[in-house]
Amino acid sequence: MLSHTVLHGPPSALKARRTQTFKAFYATIRSLRQPPPTVEVDDLDPPDHLTYQQDFILSLLKANPSLRDTKSYLANFGVRPPVPEHAAFPSTVLNNDSTPSFSKQAPDISVDKQPDQVKPSPSPILSSILNPVYRRTALVKLQGPFSNKQLDSIARGMVYLEKLGLVSVIVVENDQVRGDDGERSALIEEIMRVVSALEAQGAEARPVLGTVVRLGPKPDDHQLPEPRDFIPPEAHVFPSDLVAIRSALRAGEIPVLPPFALDSFCRSVRVDANDVLGALARGMVEAAALDDNDMNSSPRDPHADYSQDINLVPLRLMIISREGGVPSYARTGFPHLLINLTSEYDYIRDTYEPSWSTGKHSPLSNLSLARTCLAYMPPTSSAIMVSHRSPSSLIANLITNKPAVSSSLPHALLQGNRKLTRDTPTLLRRGLPIQVIRSLADVDRAKMDYLLETSFKRTLDADAFYKRLEQTLDFVVVAGDYVGAAIVTNEPSPDSSEPISYLDKFAVLPSHQGDGTVDFLWVALHDESYGLGHPFSINPNGGKEGKGEGRDLVWRSRDDNPINKWYFERSSGHMRIGSWVFFWCDAEKRLKVEEGRRASAGLSYIEEWEENRLSLWTEVITKIPSVWK
């Protein structure tokens, strides 16, 4: 947390302290926290069984999931409860005292009899205890070439995920094997290398060398509405084509596929791995929908062993390469942390530097793959672009479904964070459109009322609320169809001609908390307020797009508000006033310019323009009336 020190004492003491050039924490955090040197996986020896288990447990602990993350993971992977049914236990199993009843007659052990051979089946209760995981699937693109040690590292990550219930469907791509006479045999050899690496880590894997996808669009694609906001794959899959993948998954094996497709002449040809993955994403979702229809149309055994179920709908898309995430212009080529594909896709492509690409499949190609696959996958699904050097980050992503570091943290923290390296993964979500509204007449009041009352769980005094906004509204940032909103007002200042920028409301529907909407909304708020004027605030959200001068942003929150911890991490400072906690974020451009002007002298704890601002802010903010009934 970045916090400003509130100095107490006479004015003379304050002036004496300001004469000393104390370097501010805000200014020094970048130089004090240098990223540690990257450790190459190639330099590490394969772990033995003991350290393998320790590494798995340590990776789980490093994920540090919150209560919401844990509940989300259990909702996806916990054993599905059986259908409620009032089942009567047979009298031969339980007596009236609820204790087992055993026959006192000795069993007949005569060898002359030949009893029917019945295959023993484990008790559903026992199976759920021994294997308490409802297995889900993930689509994985291995974009090589990789050395043997690099494959071992990747395979270890796949095995970790399988232990947690996420079974990978792997498509192997090798950029160096293309167009040669021995292309097919080289790809099959690469498939067998991946299978051997998985088996060496204790997993069961199956090479699926037959063609699963068919080249060309699906026959009924011409009936789909146009235009679409993604590029459809140049291949398709029918549910019957997934037999080999289903068989492998049900046998507890990880299917490994080459980038082959069946053309119109029934020949197996090499295609782009992105087309194979896009076709699988669509085909597996459609096949799972058919499975659900069949399941709903026929009665299901309430005592079925749910631990053996596998949901074909991909929960994750994982793109593992030597490069890792998508480079960001705002981080001098270091990867994006979190991408809202709906609102950021075009801008990322426009600001991409060609020098960041090192192979045929650039990060932009994988960015397009993520948008295509996530268009077919459920809204809660996500994609991750990760380097082969970061297999343990896959576990954190699975459990928390969050980036390695929150993208809404202050840039001073992000630029000096030890977790940020060139191998930091990029998390991608389908996301939501972001818009900035500056006129109250353009606000949908009914949807805004529902959002605020649902988020705060209180009844809004709508007349008083909107009457105040008519006089003070600066702008409203809206995420999606009012699933989140940030309302900023201009509060008149008695001692200054410049009004105070006040965050009046920040709300996200409970159904969208934890899916990235909060970070998307706060980043847009940053770009329109205290981050305005910075090059990394030029984002296409319908606002000022980085043009202008940023202003300090202030807000208040009840001292028992559970979101205060999140505010502490994103604010420049805070102060407690009775039952309120008062927060503020400093205008970043002004501090950046002043820091550059002073060079090595740095910033002091309290600058001249900051004198008495806290008392001025609190005097105005504490008088803002409540809008709740």
C-alpha atoms as one frame of an Amber mdcrd trajectory, in Angstrom:
protein
   0.000   0.000   0.000   1.214   3.454  -0.828   0.371   5.888   1.920   1.275
   9.498   2.627   2.516  10.333   6.091   0.400  12.941   7.877   2.887  15.082
   9.809   1.852  16.703  13.054   3.426  19.759  14.619   3.668  23.506  14.258
   3.856  25.098  10.796   7.535  25.980  11.322   8.367  22.334  11.855   6.543
  21.401   8.672   8.475  23.988   6.658  11.739  22.788   8.159  10.963  19.232
   7.117  10.039  20.328   3.614  13.439  21.916   3.204  14.930  18.465   3.436
  14.614  16.529   0.219  13.090  13.359   1.532  12.562  11.032  -1.364   8.903
   9.959  -1.465   7.927   6.290  -1.227   5.919   6.816  -4.411   9.033   7.969
  -6.221  11.475   5.390  -4.887   9.438   2.246  -5.184  10.521   1.758  -8.780
  14.250   1.989  -7.997  14.101   0.066  -4.749  12.419  -2.963  -6.236  14.413
  -4.336  -9.114  13.086  -7.536 -10.717  15.160 -10.565  -9.737  17.090 -12.419
 -12.430  15.013 -14.929 -14.331  15.880 -18.550 -13.620  15.816 -20.650 -16.751
  14.053 -23.979 -16.447  16.812 -25.510 -18.556  19.232 -24.867 -15.707  17.186
 -26.864 -13.206  17.417 -30.579 -12.613  14.238 -32.650 -12.769  12.809 -33.002
  -9.253  12.701 -36.333  -7.477   9.477 -37.708  -6.018   9.836 -35.884  -2.726
  10.529 -32.464  -4.168   7.838 -33.078  -6.816   5.211 -33.404  -4.088   6.657
 -30.452  -2.221   6.627 -28.349  -5.394   2.972 -29.216  -5.984   1.983 -28.254
  -2.442   4.096 -25.095  -2.585   2.419 -24.087  -5.849  -0.968 -24.456  -4.179
   0.124 -22.314  -1.250   1.580 -19.638  -3.519  -1.787 -19.314  -5.269  -3.091
 -17.774  -2.005  -6.776 -17.995  -2.997  -9.368 -15.831  -1.325 -12.610 -17.188
   0.073 -14.399 -16.225  -3.152 -11.697 -17.985  -5.215 -12.049 -21.136  -3.133
 -15.821 -21.170  -3.468 -15.517 -20.677  -7.225 -13.052 -23.555  -7.534 -15.259
 -25.885  -5.491 -18.276 -24.859  -7.560 -16.433 -25.954 -10.714 -14.606 -29.031
  -9.448 -16.375 -30.193  -6.290 -18.382 -33.410  -6.413 -21.847 -32.783  -7.783
 -24.485 -33.555  -5.142 -26.790 -36.439  -6.021 -30.388 -35.796  -6.925 -32.389
 -35.629  -3.688 -34.334 -38.798  -3.237 -36.010 -40.405  -0.243 -34.330 -43.784
  -0.511 -35.325 -46.528   1.900 -32.427 -48.662   3.086 -33.048 -52.450   2.921
 -33.581 -54.148   6.235 -30.624 -56.400   5.564 -28.257 -53.423   5.573 -29.351
 -51.353   8.557 -31.359 -52.388  11.577 -33.414 -50.145  13.797 -30.361 -49.194
  15.844 -28.570 -47.938  12.740 -25.819 -50.504  13.180 -24.806 -53.161  10.649
 -26.486 -56.539  11.046 -24.378 -59.578  10.217 -25.553 -63.112   9.641 -24.475
 -65.521  12.362 -24.442 -68.422   9.936 -21.034 -69.456   8.645 -20.519 -68.759
   4.973 -20.523 -71.591   2.458 -16.970 -71.864   1.121 -17.451 -75.028  -0.877
 -15.188 -75.134  -3.938 -17.639 -77.233  -5.858 -19.892 -74.283  -6.581 -19.078
 -71.885  -9.431 -20.641 -68.539  -8.540 -21.255 -65.974 -11.225 -18.307 -63.649
 -11.728 -19.537 -60.165 -10.940 -17.214 -57.219 -11.497 -16.908 -55.343  -8.202
 -17.936 -51.726  -8.314 -16.763 -49.272  -5.666 -19.273 -47.550  -3.492 -20.216
 -44.102  -4.850 -19.615 -42.639  -1.407 -16.168 -44.231  -1.240 -15.319 -43.012
  -4.741 -16.324 -39.456  -3.904 -14.053 -39.541  -0.850 -11.060 -41.024  -2.649
 -11.516 -38.891  -5.769 -13.485 -35.795  -4.755 -13.124 -34.004  -8.076 -15.557
 -33.296 -10.866 -13.233 -33.216 -13.826 -13.271 -30.403 -16.358 -11.357 -29.990
 -19.608  -8.863 -27.436 -20.858  -7.635 -26.823 -24.380  -3.857 -26.506 -24.459
  -1.677 -25.269 -27.293   1.989 -26.269 -27.036   3.809 -23.926 -29.368   7.318
 -25.337 -29.689  10.002 -26.198 -30.318  10.885 -27.174 -26.749  13.889 -28.971
 -25.347  13.446 -32.128 -23.279  13.845 -30.234 -20.002  11.378 -27.613 -21.113
   8.867 -30.343 -21.984   9.411 -31.893 -18.559   8.574 -28.560 -16.947   5.423
 -28.196 -19.053   4.375 -31.796 -18.393   4.776 -31.220 -14.674   2.326 -28.310
 -14.900  -0.174 -30.469 -16.839   0.032 -33.181 -14.166  -0.520 -30.610 -11.406
  -3.657 -29.424 -13.177  -4.911 -32.987 -13.588  -4.549 -33.549  -9.851  -6.814
 -30.536  -9.329  -9.445 -31.808 -11.778  -8.495 -30.011 -15.007  -7.725 -32.531
 -17.765  -5.832 -31.146 -20.756  -6.605 -31.737 -24.413  -3.268 -30.850 -26.002
  -2.591 -29.735 -29.571   1.106 -29.635 -30.443   2.562 -27.057 -32.831   6.196
 -26.806 -33.906   7.144 -23.679 -35.819  10.344 -25.247 -37.113   8.574 -28.213
 -38.729   6.704 -26.834 -41.705   6.716 -27.553 -45.433   9.354 -30.296 -45.382
   9.024 -33.738 -46.939   9.259 -35.336 -43.521   6.822 -32.900 -41.955   4.251
 -35.505 -40.955   6.721 -37.931 -39.405   8.456 -35.062 -37.571   5.152 -33.895
 -36.063   4.259 -37.424 -34.974   7.677 -37.701 -33.371   6.970 -34.435 -31.551
   3.651 -35.869 -30.338   5.429 -38.917 -28.937   7.949 -36.667 -27.154   5.099
 -34.861 -25.420   3.430 -38.172 -24.493   6.712 -39.512 -23.092   7.242 -36.331
 -21.054   3.735 -36.617 -19.557   4.197 -40.268 -18.692   7.592 -39.524 -17.124
   5.782 -37.172 -14.730   3.319 -39.877 -13.723   0.417 -39.044 -16.037  -1.281
 -41.323 -18.541  -1.301 -39.883 -22.045  -2.611 -41.069 -25.400  -1.422 -39.918
 -28.829  -4.460 -39.256 -31.027  -2.825 -39.436 -34.453  -6.009 -39.775 -36.473
  -7.721 -36.674 -37.764 -10.349 -35.260 -35.423 -11.245 -32.003 -37.174 -12.483
 -31.436 -40.735 -11.137 -28.726 -42.995 -13.453 -25.906 -44.027 -16.469 -24.192
 -42.442 -19.309 -26.169 -40.963 -22.131 -26.843 -43.454 -24.686 -24.707 -41.599
 -22.346 -21.776 -40.878 -23.952 -19.664 -43.578 -27.063 -19.458 -41.386 -25.194
 -17.786 -38.529 -25.725 -14.036 -38.052 -23.130 -11.661 -39.462 -20.913  -9.899
 -38.684 -19.122 -11.681 -35.854 -16.540 -10.010 -33.647 -14.055 -12.863 -34.066
 -12.434 -14.829 -36.863 -14.099 -18.275 -37.154 -11.721 -21.222 -37.546 -11.075
 -22.745 -40.958 -12.107 -26.153 -39.625 -15.004 -27.770 -37.788 -15.850 -30.804
 -35.669 -18.944 -32.984 -35.455 -19.784 -34.606 -32.107 -19.069 -38.045 -33.603
 -15.513 -36.921 -34.414 -14.711 -36.583 -30.706 -14.846 -40.331 -30.021 -11.075
 -40.674 -29.645 -10.875 -37.692 -27.285 -13.823 -38.948 -25.217 -12.279 -42.391
 -24.994  -8.974 -41.011 -23.755 -10.613 -38.736 -21.185 -12.822 -41.500 -19.803
  -9.786 -43.765 -19.502  -8.018 -41.120 -17.442  -5.577 -40.282 -20.225  -4.471
 -36.915 -21.608  -5.115 -36.817 -25.371  -2.302 -35.292 -27.435  -3.170 -34.250
 -30.990  -1.170 -33.093 -34.030  -2.398 -30.164 -36.165  -3.980 -32.412 -38.802
  -7.378 -32.054 -40.491  -9.404 -34.077 -42.978  -9.884 -32.259 -46.279 -12.702
 -32.696 -48.807 -10.815 -35.590 -50.448 -10.568 -37.424 -47.100  -6.849 -36.752
 -46.896  -5.122 -35.912 -43.636  -3.350 -32.585 -44.170  -1.340 -30.221 -42.001
  -3.255 -27.125 -40.899  -2.667 -24.279 -38.503  -2.963 -25.390 -34.880  -5.152
 -22.344 -34.186  -7.805 -23.722 -36.552  -7.707 -27.085 -34.784  -8.109 -25.459
 -31.372 -10.903 -23.175 -32.558 -12.773 -26.120 -34.062 -12.308 -28.159 -30.872
 -13.565 -25.289 -28.690 -16.756 -25.054 -30.707 -17.202 -28.814 -31.184 -16.666
 -29.712 -27.526 -19.167 -27.072 -26.381 -21.749 -28.339 -28.879 -21.140 -31.978
 -27.918 -21.550 -31.152 -24.227 -24.861 -29.416 -24.997 -26.088 -32.589 -26.731
 -24.973 -34.629 -23.734 -26.975 -32.365 -21.430 -30.065 -32.723 -23.612 -29.769
 -36.510 -23.564 -29.241 -36.467 -19.823 -32.282 -34.286 -19.196 -34.502 -36.385
 -21.432 -33.753 -39.649 -19.592 -33.836 -40.363 -15.853 -30.450 -40.362 -14.183
 -29.290 -42.607 -11.377 -29.207 -40.414  -8.255 -26.413 -42.589  -6.822 -24.172
 -42.346  -9.890 -20.430 -41.956  -9.354 -19.975 -38.297 -10.253 -16.211 -38.486
  -9.717 -15.908 -40.223 -13.093 -17.767 -37.495 -14.993 -15.882 -35.263 -17.403
 -17.412 -32.036 -18.597 -16.407 -31.549 -22.230 -16.988 -27.784 -22.133 -13.488
 -26.241 -21.994 -13.001 -24.265 -18.809  -9.622 -22.838 -19.823  -7.565 -22.184
 -22.935  -3.840 -22.391 -22.240  -1.279 -21.205 -24.785   2.209 -22.305 -23.732
   5.095 -20.935 -25.753   8.658 -19.743 -25.392   7.558 -16.083 -25.460   4.730
 -16.103 -22.911   2.193 -13.284 -22.713   1.247 -10.364 -24.976   3.778  -7.488
 -24.741   2.352  -4.154 -23.592   3.354  -0.717 -24.816   2.564   0.627 -21.324
   5.145  -1.696 -19.719   7.961  -1.285 -22.260   7.394  -4.721 -23.733   6.602
  -6.553 -20.513   3.385  -8.583 -20.834  -0.149  -7.398 -20.310  -1.534  -8.740
 -17.040  -5.240  -8.856 -17.895  -6.918  -8.236 -21.241 -10.541  -7.354 -21.852
 -10.859  -8.738 -25.387 -14.161  -7.005 -26.085 -12.819  -3.498 -25.523  -9.031
  -3.813 -25.899  -8.439  -6.244 -28.781  -8.213  -3.721 -31.628  -6.139  -1.253
 -29.659  -3.606  -3.902 -28.622  -3.144  -4.848 -32.261  -2.728  -1.207 -33.268
  -0.055  -0.514 -30.621   1.867  -3.774 -31.108   5.542  -3.418 -32.050   6.681
  -5.831 -34.815  10.015  -6.246 -33.032   8.215  -8.142 -30.261   7.517 -11.086
 -32.607  10.167 -13.803 -32.744   8.463 -16.577 -34.708   5.697 -17.396 -37.171
   3.057 -17.458 -34.435   3.335 -14.016 -32.900   1.505 -13.093 -29.708  -1.062
 -11.386 -31.931  -1.862 -14.740 -33.568  -2.424 -16.262 -30.142  -4.460 -13.215
 -29.136  -6.764 -13.899 -32.090  -6.939 -17.576 -31.099  -8.029 -16.612 -27.585
 -10.783 -14.352 -28.898 -12.079 -17.088 -31.220 -12.095 -19.847 -28.586 -13.562
 -17.678 -25.809 -16.386 -16.674 -28.157 -17.556 -20.312 -28.078 -16.667 -21.058
 -24.441 -18.815 -19.993 -21.458 -18.468 -16.385 -20.217 -16.765 -17.619 -17.033
 -13.987 -19.265 -19.039 -10.635 -17.598 -19.543  -7.454 -17.991 -21.548  -3.885
 -17.722 -20.360  -0.755 -17.121 -22.405   2.213 -18.392 -20.430   5.881 -19.143
 -20.907   7.276 -22.648 -20.495   9.274 -21.199 -17.589   6.144 -20.630 -15.479
   4.335 -23.994 -15.094   3.356 -23.301 -11.481   1.465 -20.162 -12.561  -1.077
 -22.463 -14.231  -2.144 -23.690 -10.795  -2.668 -20.151  -9.490  -4.702 -19.321
 -12.585  -6.855 -22.427 -12.203  -7.668 -21.811  -8.541  -8.045 -18.033  -8.572
  -8.802 -17.328 -12.275  -6.909 -14.067 -11.777  -3.723 -12.572 -13.234  -0.416
 -12.947 -11.402  -0.676  -9.296 -10.326  -3.813  -7.176 -10.466  -3.796  -4.815
 -13.434  -5.635  -2.156 -11.422  -2.763  -1.600  -8.967  -0.895   1.736  -9.171
   1.681   1.811 -11.961   4.479   2.581  -9.502   3.763  -0.726  -7.792   3.429
  -2.611 -11.060   6.680  -1.297 -12.501   8.654  -2.289  -9.423   6.895  -5.531
  -8.599   9.164  -8.563  -8.300   6.465 -10.782  -9.781   6.598  -8.917 -13.083
   9.085 -10.369 -15.553   9.029 -11.029 -19.275   7.669 -14.477 -18.437   4.665
 -13.158 -16.494   1.491 -14.784 -17.883  -1.248 -12.818 -19.600  -4.812 -13.625
 -18.579  -7.450 -13.030 -21.250 -11.206 -12.794 -20.789 -14.014 -12.246 -23.215
 -14.755  -9.210 -21.091 -17.301  -6.470 -21.472 -17.572  -3.210 -23.412 -16.582
  -0.138 -21.419 -18.189   3.251 -22.019 -17.853   6.674 -20.448 -21.046   8.743
 -20.071 -20.849  12.473 -19.334 -24.518  13.426 -19.464 -27.035  12.298 -16.874
 -29.651  12.152 -19.625 -27.731   9.242 -21.210 -27.761   7.172 -18.019 -30.293
   4.333 -17.863 -31.722   5.099 -14.446 -33.646   1.859 -14.053 -30.544  -0.251
 -14.680 -28.402   2.016 -12.516 -30.882   1.741  -9.644 -30.852  -2.046  -9.885
 -27.048  -2.126  -9.955 -26.614   0.118  -6.917 -29.327  -1.495  -4.800 -28.166
  -5.022  -5.633 -24.504  -4.229  -4.981 -24.980  -2.270  -1.756 -28.027  -4.284
  -0.601 -29.797  -1.077   0.365 -32.733   0.946  -0.943 -31.769   3.986  -3.002
 -33.429   7.365  -2.543 -33.483   7.823  -6.315 -34.988  11.321  -6.363 -32.380
  12.778  -4.010 -29.574  10.849  -5.715 -30.258  12.028  -9.245 -31.089  15.551
  -8.124 -27.573  15.779  -6.688 -26.054  14.299  -9.850 -27.792  16.916 -12.006
 -25.639  19.548 -10.324 -22.352  17.692  -9.728 -21.940  14.826 -12.237 -18.567
  14.683 -13.993 -18.735  11.269 -15.698 -19.935   7.687 -15.300 -17.915   4.644
 -16.357 -20.254   1.761 -17.259 -19.165  -1.849 -17.752 -21.320  -3.952 -20.051
 -25.058  -3.587 -19.646 -24.748  -1.887 -16.260 -23.092  -4.845 -14.538 -20.656
  -2.332 -13.056 -20.372   1.426 -12.777 -18.130   4.133 -11.317 -19.780   7.522
 -10.721 -17.483  10.556 -10.349 -18.745  14.001  -9.341 -17.273  17.505  -9.125
 -17.717  18.734  -5.566 -17.428  22.525  -5.118 -14.358  23.572  -3.141 -14.740
  26.665  -0.890 -11.049  27.649  -1.126 -10.332  26.836  -4.765 -11.813  27.427
  -8.164 -11.034  23.836  -9.124 -13.671  21.367  -7.867 -12.818  18.194  -5.985
 -13.031  14.999  -8.030 -15.083  12.633  -5.874 -15.784   8.953  -6.486 -19.421
   8.911  -5.417 -20.239   5.268  -6.212 -18.243   2.233  -7.304 -20.414  -0.851
  -7.761 -20.294  -4.241  -9.483 -23.084  -6.807  -9.504 -22.329  -9.775  -7.203
 -22.632 -12.135 -10.176 -19.672 -10.356 -11.842 -17.443  -9.989  -8.802 -14.354
 -12.119  -9.319 -14.591 -12.331 -13.121 -12.323  -9.373 -13.885 -15.059  -6.738
 -14.161 -13.809  -4.914 -11.055 -10.308  -4.543 -12.506 -11.629  -3.528 -15.934
 -13.791  -0.871 -14.319 -11.061   0.526 -12.068  -8.543   0.743 -14.925 -11.086
   2.745 -16.954 -11.696   4.960 -13.909  -7.950   5.498 -13.579  -7.647   6.461
 -17.254 -10.382   9.096 -16.913  -9.348  10.652 -13.598  -6.053  10.529 -11.704
  -4.205   8.681 -14.508  -5.239  11.123 -17.229  -2.366  12.499 -19.297  -0.169
   9.398 -19.152   0.575   7.521 -22.403  -0.718   4.277 -20.874  -4.120   5.915
 -20.285  -4.841   6.143 -24.009  -7.461   3.405 -24.066 -10.506   3.342 -26.367
 -13.316   3.438 -23.816 -15.217   6.396 -25.237 -13.658   8.872 -22.833 -10.864
  11.386 -23.190  -8.407   8.699 -24.383  -5.553  10.059 -22.293  -5.862  13.698
 -23.386  -5.934  16.196 -20.542  -4.579  16.702 -17.046  -5.248  14.229 -14.277
  -6.775  15.301 -10.975  -6.572  13.851  -7.488  -9.433  11.422  -6.884 -10.968
  11.122  -3.420 -13.654   8.922  -1.907 -14.913   7.567   1.382 -15.945   4.137
   2.622 -17.452   2.765   5.806 -14.760   1.429   8.131 -16.416  -2.009   8.163
 -16.639  -2.270   4.369 -14.953  -5.556   3.337 -13.681  -3.960   0.117 -11.455
  -1.552   2.073  -8.488  -3.924   1.794  -8.815  -3.649  -1.983  -8.980   0.167
  -1.698  -5.884   0.275   0.530  -3.845  -1.397  -2.209  -4.965   1.038  -4.922
  -5.011   4.349  -3.103  -2.109   6.735  -2.569  -3.165   7.265   1.019  -5.986
   7.005   3.519  -7.160   8.569   6.756  -9.756   7.465   9.298 -12.519   9.905
  10.189 -14.952   8.497  12.755 -16.818   5.601  11.170 -15.403   6.445   7.718
 -12.152   5.713   5.941 -11.128   8.521   3.606  -9.054   7.509   0.518  -7.314
   9.435  -2.222  -5.279   8.778  -5.376  -2.723  11.390  -6.429  -2.735  12.699
  -9.988   0.047  10.616 -11.505   1.171  12.898 -14.326   1.854  15.820 -11.989
   4.006  13.660  -9.724   5.791  12.126 -12.692   6.625  15.530 -14.195   7.791
  16.909 -10.859   9.897  13.837 -10.202  11.608  14.191 -13.574  12.228  17.899
 -12.997  13.988  17.294  -9.693  16.032  14.343 -10.991  18.009  12.763  -8.138
  16.532  15.081  -5.499  13.210  13.296  -5.725   9.884  14.221  -4.163   9.261
  15.204  -0.576   6.612  13.622   1.577   4.404  16.708   1.335   4.649  19.002
  -1.669   3.590  22.634  -1.618   0.401  21.977  -3.549  -0.527  19.263  -1.052
  -0.496  21.526   1.980  -3.837  21.614   3.819  -5.531  19.559   1.122  -6.589
  16.792   3.530  -8.474  19.211   5.785 -10.064  20.810   2.721 -11.116  17.451
   1.288 -12.547  16.110   4.527 -14.476  19.318   5.154 -16.265  18.908   1.821
 -16.601  15.120   1.650 -18.014  14.649   5.152 -20.887  16.995   4.307 -22.084
  14.947   1.315 -25.490  13.543   2.309 -26.399   9.884   2.165 -28.636   8.734
  -0.705 -29.920   5.593   1.002 -33.316   5.309   2.625
